[in-house]
């Protein structure tokens, strides 16, 4: 037969959540079920507010309850009630879940996404410019073509180009300047 607890002992004792958790930790399986029914709904509301997604919040509560049980031996009722420990555990799980969540656009917005490829008019203009530029480059003297190709196409420095062409960096500057001016004039005249 069980001794009945005095009203003072109930007031001075742990809160209902802590009492159920301690009983569950001591082996009372039904106590953990009652505890889950007591803390899961407020936990779900909190996780939903943090995550903004009820489905993710349900997973979060489940993960937090699992973590609560797995770390049950770390709980010390002398340091505070179970409710605070539970909320802290839940928030850690929710914040970890929030980091894993990716923002997803509604499926309806997929139809409104513009094609990143250039349209036919832009592609035709680019092809025309490429053709005119190639034709203009073909009319340049070979050393100017080489200097432009090495500088703009290969990313070579003035010193590297000078070494390859057997000239000075100052002469390479002149080749590049004359080549650019000739290209501008030919492209402006062809337009």
Secondary structure, 3 states (H helix, E strand, C coil): CCCCCCHHHHHHCCCHHHHHHHHHHCCCHHHHHHHHHHHHHHHHHHHHHHHCCHHHHHHHHHHHHHHHHHCHHHCCHHHCCHHHHHHHHHHHHHHHHHHHCCCCCCHHHHHHCCCCCCCHHHHHHHHHHHHHHHHHHHCCCHHHHHHHHHHHHCCCCHHHHHHHHCCCHHHHHHHHHHHHHHHHHHHHHHC
